[in-house]
Amino acid sequence: MKNCKSCKKEIDADASKCPYCQAFQKWWKSPQALGLIFPLIFIPFIFTTTGLWNQKSYTDYKDSFSLESVSSSSDASNNIYTYRITNNTDLKWKRISYQLVGYNASGEIAQVKSEQEYSWLIMPNSSSMISVKTNKNSPVAKWEFKIVDLNTGRY
């Protein structure tokens, strides 16, 4: 005979479940234990497949990107600047955060425009374009495009 681990009543030594309180005597035989074990097995799988463990920082890879002004055009009220960004890494990057810094004729900063494009994507070892719209009536003589941040991951 032995005592139940839950209610402490005396039960048969070979009993895997207490006849009084229905408590399992070995924790791994309880159906509730499966609810604890199952997530522990799949948490690493979830983190690796969703990219949560392999997030990379743009600051570590910023020298692997090249930026080139492709074209500029204008309509009645806006100037439109198009830039080509070349990704020289083996990673897919998305959600670009950028700044468009405008300088006046004397070289001083006249205007800064910060934006984020959620639908922007650049594949490994390839290039992608981005177009930026500015107000035509601004006192800016020259614009400079700067990447602030990019995100990477599985999706």
N, C-alpha and C positions, 0 to 999 in steps of 0.2 A: 504494500500500500504506500501511497505517497499523498502529499497535500497538493490541492489545486493551486496553481500559480496566481489565480485571480481571487477566488472566494475563500481559499485556505481550508476547504473541507476535505476530508479524507476520501480519496478515489482510488481506483484500481491502478496499479503501477504501469500497466500497459495501455491505459486510456490516453488517446490523443486529444479527447475533448471531454470537458467536465460534464457529467450528467445533470448537475445542479444549475450551474450558471452558463453553460454552453461555451465556455472559454476554451480556446485551443491551447494545448500545453506546449506546443512547439510553434514559435512565431511564424516560421516559414510555411506551415501547413494552413495558416489562416488565409481565407480568400482576400482579406484586406491587405495582406502583405504584398500581394500581386500589384495592388494599386500603388504601392511605394516602390517596388522594384522596377516596374515597367517604365516610369519616367526616368529613373536613374540610368537605365540602359539607353534610352533614346535621347537624352539631353545632349550628349556629345554629337550624336548624329544630326540633330536639329541645328546645332551651332555651326557645324562644318558645312552642311548643305545650304544653309541660308547665308553664309558668308560672315556670320557674326564673329568668328575667330580669325578670319583672314582680312579684316578691314585694314587698308593701307592709308597712310597719311600723304596728302598731296605735297606737303613740305619736304618729304623724303625723296620725292620724284620730280620736283619742279624743274630740275635741270634736264630732264628727259623730254621736255615739251618744247616745241618751237612755235613761234607765233609770227604770222605774216599778214600784212594788210593786203587784201586782194582787190577791193574796189570801193569806190565811194560814189554815191549818186544822191540826187535830191529831188524832192517834189515841191509843191507849193509852200509847205510849212516845215518840212523836216529834211535833215541830212541823214542818209543811210550809209553806214560803214560796214563792210563785210571783211571778216578776218578768218584766216585758215589756221587751225590749231592742229599740230602734228604730234601724235602720241608715239613716242619711241620706247614704250614699255610693253610688257607682255600682259598688261592688265586692261580691263574695260573700265572706262571712267564715265561718270554721268553727273548730272546736276551741277553745272558750272556756276560758280559765283564769281562775278567780275566787277571791275571798276573801269569806268571810262573817265580819264582825267583830261580835262581841257585846260590848255595853256593859252594865255593872251599873247599879244604881239611881243611883249617884253620878256616872255618866258616864265611868268608867274602863274600859279594855279588860279584859274578863273572859275572853274566849275568841276564838280565830281559827281558822277552818276554811278550808283551801285545797284546792281541787279542780280537776280538768280534765275536761271533757266532750268526748270525741272524736267523738261522733255529732251534736253540736249544729251547726246551720247556720242562717245568716241570709242571705237573698237581698238584692240591691241595692234600696234605697229601700223597705224593708218592715220588719216587726217579727217577733220570735220570742219564745217563752216559755221559761223555764227554772224548774224547781222544785228546791228545795234542802231537804233533810231535816236537822233538828237534834235533839239529845237534849232531851227534855222536862224532864229534871231538872237542867239546867244553870242556873247562877246569873246568867243573862242577862235583862236587862229589855228591851233593844232590840237588834235586829240591823240591820246595814248591809251591803248587797251592793256589792262593788267588782269591776269587771272588771280583771284583771291583764294579760291578753294575749289576742289573737285572731290567727288566721292567715288568709291569703288566698292565692289562686292559682287555677289553672284548675280543679282537682278538689276 
